[in-house]
Amino acid sequence: MWLVVVTGVRRGELCGLQIRDTDLDRALVHVAFSYVVRGGQRIRKDTKTHQDRWLAIDPVTCALIQSYLAEIKAELTGVGAELRDDAYLFSNDPAHARPWNPDWVSHRVADIAAGPGWNSTSKAAGTTPPASSWPAGSTCGTRPHASATAAAARPPSGTTPTRSRRSTGAPPPTSRS
C-alpha cells in the first residue's frame, strides 16, 4: 500500500504493475497499464486516462521494493523457480503470475482503516488517521493544508519524472551529469 501513498496510482494501476515496470537504479516506476476484473474476466488494459507515465520514487521506496523482490526471489529459488520479468509486482500467487484483484486491494485498505488507531467518526469514516500521526506543521489537531503536504512530498530537483513515448515503452532519458 506504501506505493499507492507515495505515487498516487489508482488501485488497478497498482495491480497492473509488473517487475519490468520498475527501474530501481533510476528510482522510477512505469505506469502504463491497469488491471480490472469485469464479469469474472481478468483484463490488463491501458490506464483510465489512456496515458502511460514514469513516476519518480524516493530512495526509501526503492529500498522497500528491492527488499520485497529479494524475498520473493529467495522463496522461488528455494523451490527451483525464478521470478520472471513479466511477473506482477504485487500478487498472492507464489510465482506472481496473477496480480492482486483490485477489489481485494479495496477490501484490504478498508480492513486497515477499520483497525485500531483510526478515527471512524470523521466525514471520511475510517480513513482519517489520528492527529498524532499527521505530519509536523499541523496545528490545533487539524491536518496540514494540502499544498503544504504536496510540497513536502515533491521529489528533489532533477528527479521530476517525464513521460516516455508510448510506442517504444522506453524509459525517459536521464539528465544526470
Residue frames as a rotation matrix with the C-alpha (Angstrom) as fourth column:
MET 1
0.567 0.824 0.000 0.00
0.824 -0.567 0.000 0.00
0.000 0.000 -1.000 0.00
TRP 2
0.097 -0.632 -0.769 3.03
0.419 -0.675 0.607 2.26
-0.903 -0.381 0.200 0.51
LEU 3
-0.773 -0.452 0.444 3.48
0.564 -0.171 0.808 2.64
-0.290 0.875 0.387 -3.24
VAL 4
0.088 0.883 0.461 -0.08
0.897 -0.271 0.349 3.98
0.433 0.383 -0.816 -3.57
VAL 5
0.711 0.167 -0.683 0.60
0.572 -0.703 0.423 6.61
-0.410 -0.691 -0.596 -0.92
VAL 6
-0.163 -0.904 -0.395 3.93
0.325 -0.427 0.844 7.64
-0.932 0.009 0.363 -2.44
THR 7
-0.907 -0.302 0.293 2.84
0.338 -0.111 0.935 7.70
-0.250 0.947 0.202 -6.10
GLY 8
-0.412 0.834 -0.366 -0.92
-0.540 -0.547 -0.639 8.24
-0.734 -0.066 0.676 -6.06
VAL 9
-0.895 0.087 -0.438 -1.56
-0.349 0.475 0.808 5.42
0.279 0.876 -0.394 -8.54
ARG 10
0.123 0.989 0.079 -5.06
-0.965 0.101 0.242 4.01
0.231 -0.106 0.967 -8.83
ARG 11
0.158 -0.034 0.987 -5.75
-0.622 0.773 0.126 0.55
-0.767 -0.634 0.101 -7.42
GLY 12
0.913 0.218 0.345 -5.97
0.114 0.675 -0.729 -1.05
-0.392 0.705 0.592 -10.87
GLU 13
0.664 -0.746 -0.054 -2.69
-0.461 -0.351 -0.815 0.60
0.589 0.566 -0.577 -11.88
LEU 14
0.005 -0.633 0.774 -1.04
-0.977 0.163 0.139 -0.78
-0.214 -0.757 -0.617 -8.74
CYS 15
0.413 0.251 0.875 -2.33
-0.237 0.958 -0.163 -4.25
-0.879 -0.140 0.455 -9.57
GLY 16
0.992 0.054 0.114 -1.16
0.097 0.248 -0.964 -3.98
-0.080 0.967 0.241 -13.18
LEU 17
0.466 -0.884 -0.048 2.49
-0.883 -0.468 0.040 -3.21
-0.058 0.023 -0.998 -12.30
GLN 18
0.938 -0.275 -0.213 4.95
0.218 0.942 -0.255 -5.82
0.271 0.192 0.943 -13.46
ILE 19
0.472 -0.838 -0.273 8.57
0.591 0.072 0.803 -6.32
-0.654 -0.540 0.529 -12.40
ARG 20
-0.271 -0.619 0.738 9.73
0.963 -0.172 0.209 -4.84
-0.002 0.767 0.642 -15.70
ASP 21
0.505 0.534 0.678 7.83
0.522 -0.814 0.253 -1.63
0.687 0.227 -0.690 -14.88
THR 22
0.938 -0.236 -0.254 10.32
0.119 -0.468 0.876 -0.77
-0.325 -0.852 -0.411 -12.14
ASP 23
0.376 -0.891 0.254 13.69
0.367 -0.108 -0.924 0.90
0.851 0.440 0.287 -12.76
LEU 24
0.888 0.039 -0.459 15.12
0.460 -0.112 0.881 0.96
-0.017 -0.993 -0.118 -9.27
ASP 25
-0.149 -0.989 0.004 18.57
0.976 -0.146 0.161 2.13
-0.158 0.028 0.987 -10.45
ARG 26
-0.760 -0.078 0.646 16.94
0.344 -0.891 0.297 5.32
0.552 0.447 0.704 -11.68
ALA 27
-0.829 0.462 -0.314 14.20
0.271 -0.159 -0.949 5.40
-0.489 -0.872 0.007 -9.00
LEU 28
-0.610 0.635 -0.474 11.33
-0.792 -0.506 0.342 5.21
-0.023 0.584 0.811 -11.48
VAL 29
-0.516 0.574 0.636 8.09
0.272 0.814 -0.513 3.26
-0.812 -0.091 -0.576 -11.81
HIS 30
-0.944 0.196 -0.264 6.41
-0.313 -0.293 0.903 2.99
0.100 0.936 0.338 -15.22
VAL 31
-0.390 0.897 0.210 2.62
0.086 0.262 -0.961 3.11
-0.917 -0.357 -0.179 -15.06
ALA 32
-0.836 0.047 -0.546 1.22
-0.541 -0.230 0.809 2.12
-0.088 0.972 0.217 -18.44
PHE 33
-0.523 0.640 -0.563 -1.48
0.008 0.665 0.747 -0.43
0.852 0.386 -0.353 -17.64
SER 34
-0.345 0.528 0.776 -4.35
-0.938 -0.157 -0.311 -1.07
-0.043 -0.835 0.549 -15.33
TYR 35
-0.928 0.079 -0.363 -5.83
0.046 0.994 0.097 -4.36
0.369 0.073 -0.927 -14.21
VAL 36
-0.381 0.877 0.293 -9.58
-0.923 -0.344 -0.171 -4.85
-0.049 -0.335 0.941 -13.92
VAL 37
-0.946 0.269 0.179 -11.97
0.265 0.963 -0.046 -7.71
-0.185 0.004 -0.983 -13.31
ARG 38
-0.471 0.826 -0.309 -15.27
-0.847 -0.521 -0.104 -7.38
-0.247 0.213 0.945 -15.17
GLY 39
0.539 0.798 -0.270 -17.86
-0.837 0.544 -0.063 -10.12
0.096 0.260 0.961 -15.17
GLY 40
0.785 -0.287 0.549 -15.27
-0.051 0.853 0.519 -12.56
-0.617 -0.435 0.655 -13.86
GLN 41
0.732 -0.544 0.411 -12.91
0.593 0.210 -0.778 -11.74
0.336 0.813 0.476 -16.73
ARG 42
0.393 -0.708 -0.587 -9.42
0.447 -0.410 0.795 -10.57
-0.803 -0.575 0.156 -15.80
ILE 43
0.745 -0.042 0.666 -8.26
0.620 -0.325 -0.714 -7.80
0.246 0.945 -0.216 -18.11
ARG 44
-0.127 -0.806 -0.579 -4.94
0.639 -0.513 0.573 -5.95
-0.759 -0.297 0.580 -18.36
LYS 45
0.524 0.426 0.737 -5.70
0.836 -0.421 -0.351 -2.73
0.161 0.801 -0.577 -20.21
ASP 46
-0.426 -0.663 0.615 -4.35
0.485 -0.742 -0.463 0.78
0.763 0.101 0.638 -20.61
THR 47
-0.860 0.009 -0.511 -4.84
0.478 -0.338 -0.811 3.30
-0.180 -0.941 0.286 -17.82
LYS 48
0.067 0.966 -0.250 -8.06
0.796 -0.203 -0.571 5.18
-0.602 -0.160 -0.782 -17.14
THR 49
0.439 0.033 -0.898 -6.62
-0.203 -0.970 -0.135 8.31
-0.875 0.242 -0.419 -18.79
HIS 50
0.912 -0.101 0.398 -5.04
0.394 0.491 -0.777 6.27
-0.117 0.866 0.487 -21.64
GLN 51
0.604 -0.769 0.210 -1.63
-0.548 -0.592 -0.591 7.73
0.578 0.242 -0.779 -20.79
ASP 52
0.588 -0.517 -0.622 1.45
0.722 0.682 0.116 5.97
0.364 -0.517 0.775 -19.56
ARG 53
0.716 -0.350 0.605 3.78
-0.441 -0.898 0.003 7.80
0.542 -0.268 -0.797 -17.22
TRP 54
-0.049 -0.809 -0.586 7.07
0.542 0.471 -0.696 7.44
0.839 -0.352 0.415 -15.37
LEU 55
0.851 0.383 0.359 6.86
-0.106 -0.545 0.832 8.28
0.515 -0.746 -0.423 -11.68
ALA 56
-0.248 -0.952 0.181 9.86
-0.346 -0.087 -0.934 9.19
0.905 -0.294 -0.308 -9.55
ILE 57
0.815 0.430 -0.389 10.12
0.197 0.425 0.884 7.31
0.545 -0.797 0.261 -6.27
ASP 58
0.572 -0.577 0.583 12.25
-0.790 -0.579 0.202 8.10
0.221 -0.576 -0.787 -3.25
PRO 59
-0.384 -0.849 -0.363 15.22
-0.665 0.527 -0.530 6.03
0.641 0.038 -0.766 -2.01
VAL 60
-0.611 0.224 0.759 13.21
-0.628 0.447 -0.637 4.52
-0.482 -0.866 -0.132 0.86
THR 61
0.517 0.856 -0.007 10.56
-0.635 0.379 -0.673 3.25
-0.574 0.353 0.739 -1.56
CYS 62
0.345 -0.493 -0.799 13.30
-0.748 0.370 -0.551 1.86
0.567 0.788 -0.241 -3.85
ALA 63
-0.709 -0.665 0.236 14.83
-0.655 0.495 -0.571 0.03
0.263 -0.559 -0.786 -0.88
LEU 64
-0.204 0.727 0.656 11.43
-0.632 0.414 -0.655 -1.38
-0.748 -0.548 0.375 0.13
ILE 65
0.742 0.478 -0.470 10.78
-0.657 0.378 -0.653 -2.67
-0.134 0.793 0.594 -3.40
GLN 66
-0.032 -0.846 -0.533 14.32
-0.741 0.378 -0.556 -4.13
0.671 0.377 -0.638 -3.63
SER 67
-0.747 -0.218 0.628 13.89
-0.640 0.489 -0.592 -5.92
-0.178 -0.845 -0.505 -0.30
TYR 68
0.218 0.933 0.286 10.43
-0.639 0.358 -0.681 -7.19
-0.738 -0.035 0.674 -1.32
LEU 69
0.678 0.001 -0.735 11.77
-0.685 0.363 -0.631 -8.53
0.266 0.932 0.247 -4.64
ALA 70
-0.425 -0.900 -0.095 14.77
-0.751 0.409 -0.518 -10.15
0.505 -0.149 -0.850 -2.90
GLU 71
-0.471 0.344 0.812 12.39
-0.628 0.516 -0.583 -12.02
-0.619 -0.785 -0.027 -0.56
ILE 72
0.636 0.764 -0.112 10.27
-0.589 0.386 -0.710 -13.24
-0.499 0.517 0.696 -3.46
LYS 73
0.381 -0.577 -0.722 13.34
-0.736 0.284 -0.615 -14.33
0.560 0.765 -0.317 -5.46
ALA 74
-0.653 -0.644 0.399 14.74
-0.748 0.464 -0.474 -16.21
0.120 -0.608 -0.785 -2.43
GLU 75
-0.066 0.724 0.687 11.44
-0.563 0.542 -0.624 -18.07
-0.824 -0.428 0.372 -1.92
LEU 76
0.815 0.403 -0.416 11.25
-0.553 0.328 -0.765 -19.02
-0.172 0.854 0.491 -5.59
THR 77
-0.017 -0.913 -0.408 14.90
-0.830 0.241 -0.504 -20.07
0.558 0.330 -0.761 -5.69
GLY 78
-0.524 -0.150 0.838 14.18
-0.762 0.522 -0.383 -22.39
-0.380 -0.840 -0.388 -2.76
VAL 79
0.267 0.684 0.679 11.73
-0.137 0.724 -0.676 -24.34
-0.954 0.088 0.287 -4.94
GLY 80
-0.432 -0.596 0.677 13.83
0.552 0.419 0.721 -24.21
-0.713 0.685 0.148 -8.11
ALA 81
0.434 0.611 0.662 11.94
0.901 -0.318 -0.297 -21.38
0.029 0.725 -0.688 -9.82
GLU 82
-0.734 -0.655 -0.179 12.80
0.654 -0.753 0.072 -17.83
-0.182 -0.064 0.981 -10.74
LEU 83
0.099 0.744 -0.661 10.95
0.364 -0.645 -0.672 -14.53
-0.926 -0.174 -0.334 -10.82
ARG 84
-0.101 -0.066 0.993 10.10
0.994 0.035 0.104 -13.66
-0.041 0.997 0.062 -14.41
ASP 85
-0.941 -0.324 -0.096 10.38
0.309 -0.941 0.140 -10.12
-0.136 0.102 0.985 -15.73
ASP 86
-0.589 0.789 0.174 6.70
-0.244 -0.379 0.893 -10.16
0.771 0.483 0.416 -16.70
ALA 87
-0.372 0.433 -0.821 5.62
0.852 0.511 -0.117 -11.27
0.369 -0.743 -0.559 -13.21
TYR 88
0.469 0.618 0.630 3.31
0.227 -0.774 0.591 -8.91
0.853 -0.134 -0.504 -11.38
LEU 89
-0.495 -0.695 0.521 4.90
-0.268 -0.449 -0.853 -6.82
0.827 -0.562 0.036 -8.67
PHE 90
-0.632 0.368 0.681 2.00
-0.738 -0.021 -0.674 -7.44
-0.234 -0.929 0.285 -6.27
SER 91
-0.070 0.543 -0.837 0.43
-0.594 0.651 0.472 -10.86
0.801 0.530 0.277 -6.25
ASN 92
0.288 0.202 0.936 -0.89
-0.884 0.431 0.179 -13.56
-0.367 -0.879 0.303 -3.93
ASP 93
0.976 -0.016 -0.218 0.33
-0.106 0.837 -0.538 -16.16
0.191 0.548 0.815 -6.44
PRO 94
0.638 -0.770 0.022 3.69
0.279 0.257 0.925 -17.70
-0.718 -0.584 0.379 -5.42
ALA 95
-0.200 -0.727 0.656 5.20
0.919 0.093 0.383 -17.11
-0.339 0.680 0.650 -8.89
HIS 96
-0.327 0.186 -0.927 3.50
0.032 -0.978 -0.208 -13.70
-0.944 -0.098 0.314 -9.19
ALA 97
-0.879 0.031 0.476 1.86
0.468 0.255 0.846 -14.83
-0.095 0.966 -0.239 -12.43
ARG 98
0.032 0.935 0.353 -1.50
0.749 -0.256 0.611 -13.26
0.662 0.245 -0.709 -11.49
PRO 99
-0.719 -0.340 0.605 -1.88
-0.030 -0.856 -0.517 -9.81
0.694 -0.390 0.605 -9.95
TRP 100
-0.831 0.498 -0.250 -3.90
0.259 -0.053 -0.964 -8.78
-0.493 -0.866 -0.085 -6.93
ASN 101
-0.148 0.878 0.456 -7.58
0.915 -0.053 0.399 -8.32
0.375 0.476 -0.795 -7.68
PRO 102
-0.667 -0.134 0.733 -8.36
0.042 -0.989 -0.142 -4.57
0.744 -0.064 0.665 -7.40
ASP 103
0.423 0.875 0.233 -11.38
-0.308 -0.103 0.946 -5.38
0.852 -0.472 0.226 -5.20
TRP 104
0.509 -0.334 -0.793 -9.10
0.755 0.616 0.225 -7.26
0.413 -0.714 0.566 -2.82
VAL 105
-0.613 -0.762 0.208 -6.96
0.605 -0.622 -0.497 -4.11
0.508 -0.179 0.842 -2.54
SER 106
-0.281 0.592 0.755 -10.03
-0.386 -0.790 0.476 -2.02
0.879 -0.158 0.450 -1.64
HIS 107
0.741 0.584 -0.332 -11.13
0.016 0.478 0.878 -4.55
0.671 -0.656 0.345 0.98
ARG 108
0.113 -0.801 -0.588 -7.61
0.908 0.324 -0.266 -4.69
0.404 -0.503 0.764 2.44
VAL 109
-0.728 -0.338 0.596 -7.47
0.171 -0.932 -0.319 -0.89
0.664 -0.131 0.736 2.76
ALA 110
0.175 0.883 0.436 -10.91
-0.477 -0.311 0.822 -0.91
0.861 -0.352 0.366 4.41
ASP 111
0.673 0.012 -0.739 -9.72
0.496 0.734 0.464 -3.57
0.548 -0.679 0.488 6.87
ILE 112
-0.413 -0.891 -0.187 -6.66
0.811 -0.266 -0.520 -1.48
0.414 -0.367 0.833 7.76
ALA 113
-0.612 0.222 0.759 -8.77
-0.188 -0.973 0.133 1.66
0.768 -0.061 0.638 8.13
ALA 114
0.493 0.870 0.016 -11.20
-0.283 0.143 0.949 -0.16
0.823 -0.472 0.316 10.43
GLY 115
0.104 -0.557 -0.824 -8.32
0.704 0.626 -0.335 -1.19
0.703 -0.545 0.457 12.68
PRO 116
0.557 0.081 -0.827 -7.31
0.784 -0.380 0.491 0.46
-0.275 -0.921 -0.275 15.95
GLY 117
-0.351 -0.758 -0.549 -5.97
0.579 -0.637 0.509 3.99
-0.736 -0.140 0.663 15.85
TRP 118
-0.860 0.120 0.497 -8.14
0.403 -0.439 0.803 5.24
0.314 0.890 0.329 13.02
ASN 119
-0.774 0.591 -0.228 -10.89
-0.263 -0.628 -0.733 7.82
-0.576 -0.507 0.641 13.53
SER 120
-0.774 0.526 0.353 -14.14
0.631 0.598 0.494 6.20
0.048 0.605 -0.795 12.40
THR 121
0.117 0.862 -0.494 -16.27
0.775 -0.390 -0.498 9.23
-0.621 -0.325 -0.713 13.27
SER 122
-0.614 -0.423 -0.667 -14.78
-0.020 -0.836 0.549 11.53
-0.789 0.350 0.504 10.64
LYS 123
0.211 0.677 -0.705 -16.52
-0.749 -0.351 -0.562 12.69
-0.628 0.647 0.434 7.48
ALA 124
0.117 -0.269 -0.956 -14.49
-0.801 0.544 -0.251 10.14
0.587 0.795 -0.152 5.52
ALA 125
0.704 0.304 0.642 -15.40
-0.698 0.466 0.544 7.40
-0.134 -0.831 0.540 8.02
GLY 126
0.808 -0.388 0.444 -12.46
0.185 0.882 0.434 5.19
-0.559 -0.269 0.784 8.82
THR 127
0.606 -0.602 0.520 -9.96
0.714 0.123 -0.689 6.89
0.351 0.789 0.505 6.56
THR 128
0.560 -0.388 0.732 -8.54
-0.319 -0.916 -0.241 9.69
0.765 -0.099 -0.637 8.71
PRO 129
-0.062 -0.644 -0.762 -5.52
0.625 0.570 -0.533 8.84
0.778 -0.510 0.367 10.87
PRO 130
0.630 0.274 -0.727 -5.29
0.769 -0.348 0.535 10.20
-0.107 -0.896 -0.430 14.41
ALA 131
0.963 -0.198 0.181 -3.84
-0.156 -0.963 -0.221 13.71
0.218 0.184 -0.958 14.78
SER 132
0.545 -0.803 0.243 -0.71
-0.349 0.046 0.936 12.28
-0.762 -0.595 -0.255 16.39
SER 133
0.075 -0.531 0.844 0.23
0.646 0.671 0.364 10.67
-0.760 0.518 0.393 13.06
TRP 134
0.908 0.258 0.329 -0.16
0.418 -0.554 -0.720 13.81
-0.004 0.792 -0.611 10.94
PRO 135
0.116 -0.943 0.312 3.00
0.804 -0.095 -0.586 15.50
0.583 0.319 0.748 9.68
ALA 136
-0.311 -0.330 -0.891 4.76
0.795 -0.604 -0.054 18.18
-0.521 -0.725 0.450 11.68
GLY 137
-0.996 -0.029 0.087 3.34
0.071 -0.845 0.530 21.58
0.059 0.534 0.843 10.87
SER 138
-0.163 0.987 0.004 -0.26
0.433 0.068 0.899 20.67
0.886 0.149 -0.439 11.51
THR 139
-0.921 -0.174 0.349 -1.77
-0.173 -0.619 -0.766 22.90
0.349 -0.766 0.540 14.14
CYS 140
-0.451 0.777 0.439 -4.64
-0.870 -0.275 -0.408 22.67
-0.196 -0.566 0.801 16.60
GLY 141
-0.445 0.251 0.860 -5.13
-0.072 0.947 -0.314 18.98
-0.893 -0.202 -0.403 15.84
THR 142
0.701 0.665 -0.257 -6.05
-0.307 -0.045 -0.951 19.66
-0.644 0.745 0.173 12.22
ARG 143
0.415 -0.542 0.730 -4.48
0.797 0.604 -0.004 18.27
-0.439 0.584 0.683 9.11
PRO 144
-0.469 -0.627 -0.622 -1.98
0.158 -0.753 0.639 20.45
-0.869 0.201 0.452 7.27
HIS 145
0.381 0.574 -0.724 -3.16
-0.587 -0.455 -0.670 22.23
-0.714 0.680 0.163 4.14
ALA 146
0.815 0.024 0.579 -2.99
0.320 0.814 -0.484 20.04
-0.483 0.580 0.656 1.05
SER 147
0.843 -0.523 0.126 -0.47
-0.114 -0.403 -0.908 22.32
0.525 0.751 -0.399 -0.68
ALA 148
0.278 -0.762 0.585 1.92
-0.960 -0.195 0.202 22.02
-0.040 -0.617 -0.786 2.27
THR 149
0.378 -0.083 0.922 1.67
-0.213 0.961 0.174 18.24
-0.901 -0.262 0.346 2.14
ALA 150
0.934 -0.001 0.357 2.15
0.339 0.319 -0.885 18.23
-0.114 0.948 0.298 -1.63
ALA 151
0.664 -0.735 0.139 5.21
-0.585 -0.626 -0.515 20.47
0.465 0.260 -0.846 -1.38
ALA 152
0.149 -0.611 0.778 6.75
-0.869 0.294 0.398 18.19
-0.471 -0.735 -0.487 1.22
ALA 153
0.423 0.102 0.900 6.12
0.065 0.988 -0.142 15.14
-0.904 0.119 0.411 -0.98
ARG 154
0.914 -0.087 -0.396 7.64
-0.403 -0.293 -0.867 16.64
-0.040 0.952 -0.303 -4.15
PRO 155
0.677 -0.731 0.081 10.72
0.733 0.680 0.016 14.79
-0.066 0.048 0.997 -5.41
PRO 156
0.145 -0.710 -0.689 14.03
0.303 -0.631 0.714 16.66
-0.942 -0.312 0.123 -5.20
SER 157
0.566 0.007 -0.825 15.07
-0.629 -0.643 -0.437 18.86
-0.534 0.766 -0.359 -8.08
GLY 158
-0.366 -0.731 -0.577 16.38
-0.929 0.250 0.273 16.92
-0.055 0.635 -0.770 -11.05
THR 159
-0.944 0.040 0.329 14.25
0.007 0.995 -0.102 13.85
-0.331 -0.094 -0.939 -10.37
THR 160
-0.121 0.952 -0.281 11.00
-0.641 -0.291 -0.710 15.09
-0.758 0.094 0.646 -11.86
PRO 161
-0.340 0.011 0.940 9.63
0.420 0.896 0.141 12.25
-0.842 0.443 -0.309 -13.96
THR 162
-0.482 0.207 -0.851 8.91
-0.764 -0.575 0.293 12.70
-0.428 0.792 0.436 -17.64
ARG 163
0.574 0.748 0.332 6.65
-0.412 0.615 -0.672 10.79
-0.707 0.249 0.662 -19.98
SER 164
-0.597 -0.708 0.378 8.03
-0.029 0.489 0.872 8.19
-0.802 0.510 -0.313 -22.31
ARG 165
-0.464 0.439 -0.770 6.86
-0.882 -0.148 0.447 7.54
0.082 0.886 0.456 -25.83
ARG 166
0.248 0.679 0.691 4.07
-0.701 0.618 -0.356 5.01
-0.668 -0.397 0.629 -25.61
SER 167
0.826 0.132 -0.548 5.05
-0.529 0.516 -0.673 3.37
0.194 0.846 0.496 -28.86
THR 168
0.004 -0.917 -0.399 8.52
-0.427 0.359 -0.830 2.41
0.904 0.174 -0.391 -27.62
GLY 169
0.880 0.343 -0.328 7.86
0.156 0.445 0.882 1.87
0.449 -0.827 0.338 -23.94
ALA 170
-0.053 -0.989 -0.136 11.43
0.672 0.066 -0.737 3.10
0.738 -0.131 0.662 -23.37
PRO 171
0.307 0.126 -0.944 12.22
0.894 -0.379 0.240 4.96
-0.328 -0.917 -0.228 -20.16
PRO 172
0.992 0.068 0.102 12.73
0.098 -0.937 -0.335 8.71
0.073 0.342 -0.937 -20.38
PRO 173
0.250 -0.963 0.102 16.28
0.398 0.006 -0.918 9.95
0.883 0.270 0.384 -20.99
THR 174
0.446 -0.186 -0.875 18.34
0.879 -0.096 0.468 10.78
-0.171 -0.978 0.121 -17.93
SER 175
0.684 -0.235 0.691 19.64
0.108 -0.904 -0.413 14.28
0.722 0.357 -0.593 -17.32
ARG 176
0.882 -0.420 -0.213 22.21
0.262 0.062 0.963 13.35
-0.391 -0.906 0.165 -14.70
SER 177
0.710 -0.700 0.080 25.61
-0.280 -0.385 -0.880 14.97
0.646 0.602 -0.469 -15.06
